[in-house]
Amino acid sequence: MKRIQTILFLLIISLISYGNCVNKIKGSTNIDQLRHSYLETVEKPAWNLVNQIQDNDNNEISKLNEQRLNILEKIIELYSDFALKTLNTKYKYDEFDYLILKRFYEWQLLEKDLISIHTLFDAFRQYLQHQHSISMNDMDFELASIDIAETVLKDPHWPTNDTLKQIETIMLKQGLYYKAVTEAKSTICTYRQSAQQILYQLYNAVSITELKGYSMMQFSWMLLKTYGKGNFTKESELMRNNFEDRIEKTQAILQKVMERSDRDIWRCDPNKFIENENYLQITRLLQGYIENEVDMNSDSTCRENCGAYPVADIHGCYQDLYCAKQPKCTGKLYDCMYEDSDMWICPASSKSNRRYEYIEYENGKVFGNKKDANYCPRGTTKVDSWWRWLFWHCSYCFCLCDMQGELSDRYINMREYVSDIQNNRVVTGIRFVKRNRIIHLQVQQGELLPRGMINLSTLEWVNVSDYRLLDRNIRNDIDYHTLTRDSRTLDLDDITAPDSHVVTGVRFRLLGSNLNLEVRITEIDFAQGLLINKATSVWLSNDATEASHQKRTEVKLVRPNIPTKSISASLPNSEPNQYIKFQASDRETDASQTTVPFIDSQPCTSITPTPLSGVGLMHKGLKLYGGFITPKIITYNLTPHIQKPEPANK
């Protein structure tokens, strides 16, 4: 019996090892395969062996013990082999965050049930380890094993079977999977995971718990039958049938819910805006500028009015008036308008991207925020229009200046950024960065592992090109694009790969005069975690233009103020197949001194790194604010992989 005691303990250690490997894969996409492997390659053969024991009066005790010994040795071999193979596979343990759905009463009940099963499983494991550490005769060990089994199966304080039934009721009959999708959409700012990711983690958390409870009960029946305490064959078969039926129902519901689940991840506004840390600016693309009509024509006349100059050049500085007191606009003037003859101008600091803090007209109208300025570092300047020969009024106009120069960062990188597909790297995130006044769309890469996992130790941001505008052989519209008044449009799209393909690169191109996003995709073997057909990687884009049959629509910014001044968080307000134009901020609120929208430079990644099915650009903002261009990632679609694995011989 001493040898039987040792073998029984090894059988229990197999269960403990199995429990450890279950914990290690929590959050992975391999739960269905693990469950199938357990049922088909471990549990069925083990029960077949247990059922060979013929415990009746005709058997001698010694022969019965010898028969039990041989069967237990084979069962141990099955379980040990399974545990070893599973433990040799590397998985990342990701604890499911139970706070996500706390507001649901059903979730609180579910959490209680999950904790109950996990606690019992851990206590069961620790108790067995403790019993083995002390001296115990064969009879005591047998009694202890039976006591453990009966605790799992019959103890009213740990109603394992009833708990599993209640989990089924909450998840399937009360529809918590459906409710989870709605709840997940409101957690994107906090958890930075797509609704589908959160839903799948919930599925994994519940599935792991069910598998722990189910396996404890099956092991308990095996122990009891081994010691001749009953047959338990029907109980085992019934529970297995119910377990498999519940799996099929869960998977059917999960597939329906996941098909409708959002896979987008984007960044909400930060708690505090910090330029060049969580947002970037295009500067001085189109900027409010005061100029007199007399300097806007080659004849130095005042015969027209401000509205007669939709496009104008500056031809001089008449009598060194106000034109001599401000930095000259060396580009073109656009959209000139007249507000009032006389004004007080508060010039901005020479270190600022602004020209003016505010302009206060004699009629009381103020362009800009006089309250925010508090004071004028260089003092206010009185600027008056004048009459020439009583017939012509030489008016000061408010125009928009399009002027390139050292103070105008208006350059978008057009070089591609790709993952290292030769070393099985895929894109896992994107972000905007500014380098040498040029804005780049940078990618994060990581090594793809089996079943959609990412090797966390390989995560890194691909280096951006460190070129400068005046470097040799650097060309406009090849290496970078220069935004101008006539070429300042950005297409807003979601570029999504077909099934079994992932993102491996991004870049901008010019489609007409629009900046247009392109995404490189590569085919994968999901089960093995390998990029395949690398040479056939292709670039996808949306070729729709404003003039094409598939017409784009514009996201129009109405009187946009500086977006960082908003007291409420920005909200997505664009759809794919739209476009937006960089423009000057509102005249009245900001004197048109700022280029909007801003660019969100927060890293757009998932807290749980994952391969991507797509990448997009969107606009988020509020009414009367310029908002932000925000990158978006679309997580890999796991829906096709939620299915009962086929037996290996099929």
Beta strands, then each sheet from edge to edge (+ up, - down):
strand 1: 264-266
strand 2: 279-280
strand 3: 287-292
strand 4: 311-312
strand 5: 332-337
strand 6: 342-347
strand 7: 356-361
strand 8: 366-368
strand 9: 381-384
strand 10: 386-388
strand 11: 392-394
strand 12: 396-402
strand 13: 411-413
strand 14: 417-418
strand 15: 425-435
strand 16: 438-448
strand 17: 454-461
strand 18: 480-482
strand 19: 489-492
strand 20: 494-496
strand 21: 501-511
strand 22: 514-525
strand 23: 530-532
strand 24: 538-541
strand 25: 553-554
strand 26: 571-572
strand 27: 578-581
strand 28: 583-584
strand 29: 595-596
strand 30: 598-600
strand 31: 604-605
strand 32: 612-621
strand 33: 628-635
sheet 1: 1+ 33- 30- 2+
sheet 2: 1+ 33- 32+ 20-
sheet 3: 1+ 33- 32+ 26-
sheet 4: 3+ 12- 5+ 4-
sheet 5: 8+ 7- 6+ 9-
sheet 6: 10+ 11-
sheet 7: 17+ 16- 13- 18+
sheet 8: 14+ 21- 22+ 19+ 27- 25-
sheet 9: 14+ 21- 22+ 23-
sheet 10: 14+ 21- 22+ 24-
sheet 11: 17+ 16- 15+ 31-
sheet 12: 28+ 29-
end
